[in-house]
Amino acid sequence: MFTTILNCRVCKSGIIPYAKFPPLPLANDLFRSQQEAIEATKYPVTMAFCPQCGISQLLEVIDCMTLFNDTYTYRSSISDGYRNHIRSLTKQMTLPSNALVIDIAGNDGTLLRVFKEEFPDIRVLNIDPAGNLIKISIQNGIPGHRGFWPECIPNIQDEVSSADLFTATNVLAHVEDPVIFLKAWKDNAKTGVKLIVEVPHHKNIIDKLEFDTIYLEHQMYFTINSMINLAKQAGVSLLSIDHSSIHGGSLICTFINDNQNKIYDSVLEQAEEESLAGFMDINKYITWWKNVEVFIEELRNEIISLKDSGQRIAAFGASAKGNTLLNSLGLDYNIIDYIVDDTPEKVLKYSPGTGIPVVSRSSLRTNPPDQVVILAWNFTDEIIQSLAISNEYTGNFIIPIPGVVNKESI
């Protein structure tokens, strides 16, 4: 089922719990029957803070083969916003002809497809543990290798040792041991090679009450200070950290295999700013959780009130964030009529724990709601614009995040 950790994944120090969610199902598991979805296994979800290295992490660990298998439903290619984000990254780099780029946990190969569009002469390799996603990647012309990093390295040693660039977007937060993850890259990549890692920025999760970013796939939550401490533990150099608005706010961290184990000055300056804002203090996180509990109650009451007044409520985006939000608020198929999603693998299935049917956009016309809750709020602008252009829905939207707490309720 699951195991529970007692010490920090990065520095092995003692950790302090500060947030306990209601039991949650696996956020990306959708079911073919409503009853199966309602009865989905739920797990405890507890956030803890390491005062030594500043990282937040889940106490509970789910086996990776349970999380990432041949029925994994998240596909990065569905979002235009993600593709545009990757394209903007490629505009800031140069790659020599015939360079080899390896994307670790590259999902359906979307990142590498964008890279190939910008740099047609490069070679690419997508590594991912989900067989269905590797199949899609290969069908779209992106070579793939099914496996977990770093266990897969012996099977692709030649490619790993000769690669000119590594990328790992939204993967480091998922791994059980990030130190081993980075050490494996350092020990097997050639000197001078860079690794670009993108993770959700925990500062944004705290500042904007993005509590639905916390679910069982995301085992760690990084600030700049905690990323520095991870780099030190792994013995790798952290060259730079940039910021992006993608996924509610992310850190783009560039590591370089220069054998110096150095944290560069621009990173240290940003870390100092975070420290002054209290992000190395457990009280910051305790206060955040109190605010989250108030916000959850207020948002639930708002939606229930709309339902009680006779309004029909749908949602958009059967995302991991969305399923976490729905289960945290206790909103099921009795409150939310359906969830619209553009991912083919999700349509005609049911949301875990809530039993809400997932449907295509056509339901917005055939069964129009009065309100649509945007669960994939990190792509709010893209969703609203696409619905307006297609004239599929012109009603009211509820945008739950960023969260705002009524101060009188605290």
Steps between C-alpha positions, in 0.01 A plus 500: 500500500733774625789564733568793731828687529635639825795701370567751224554354154783746437703534819355219720421743785181483702192657339201682649143430374294813439207410274272197498263468206193278503583158351540540123492260205778491241437822312559369145304176538170510313252214491269344243210462745358757739485253786869411460585870504298565815666204672855595388766427759590810700826568675608735778673814372722678753736788425815540709780756513873444543642789707852398399473526121167680461321247282136402541408140423232238542535247778320236292674317214305310233683241291610659172365210293155575642526869410653478153374210292353418159173681579654833603254769387691830510624610158710813462403539133141598586593852610600772255627696800756232581623483140534877488692490827749247362534699180593808700772297674650388171523863385750560781743223404721383218573140411762373255399295199459130585486573877327236710231619742359259760174581676460312827137403568402672175136387503370473141805671350352850469809683625727322255256556213524875565880473521506321164286775347751762614814291440419255215850351486521384862449146626263430789407227746194494725523294820172425679366213714146507354476259207196670347681835491817357347283341230346841419846659502635249247188534282568873486857450385676541835719201595413367843630270769267365764649508848559686824801725548764408614423125487481517120851641452681165438263431209577835330850565629642612164227761454525628858879535494499684165195728545550875454202613709261345750156630593266392780185708524261422782673178598737576789205564734373150419807295589550332834873577526601823321862471617545169317320648197753787470805294594419254223495784249830641631673161495386401151480825300807642331678802643351838415152369426196677647184361654193726493255412778159658539298465822202677657624785721378435853505872572212542256312209655526678835440857383202415277344214704564255216424205727372285213855472366563265792415140418657157527700517176675816621723378779710817540438875485795723424599849600825653377669424833396137490620465141839635608520249783405219264778603260751498785392154616528364147833671434383684188537862395190719481570757230176699497134511599243676285130545559199412287126545545431149365300272731427778745864602534810288440875503550720427199825372647812452288761259635841465335731201523818701565641298795502811720198437724433874487191709565528803275453852637170585331339196664635591844357852469152365429525257791575783739182679392295188569655455842416857595139431398482215755520194278756330725263532798246228584255764623460623141359162406285452809331833432453405134317181591265687732419735213446205265250340738302826515517541121381143437195557719419834335536364146292192579224714653497726193458208260241322717302825524492529121384139472230550763370800306428270206801573282663230292873472564760338276879507511780522245818294524510150652852582612692376802455847649128483434450157649694610808286812536171312459593236757635758743174695478284187512325583170371195313260414216207630705646853478705503178305365203801421283862591425601603149845390383684503168712190573356204303619248762292676770167541319224252596674423828428613856694722736664311790327527836217717367338291227458805276478405130768637267360611165599680182428866426180411315322465836533874553254544213273200547483532879603861573588597859450833675849492654830339397768444762840518330692220670799534266535860620865515394365518143203728577565755224552230239179320601278809508637626169450165325141471626425855385645441154304177455187652659460179700438681830431863580382474861661563836833364622622419850879526517602348835873576497677729588318467827390800702396460862234720655709647782191529721477119496844445653 
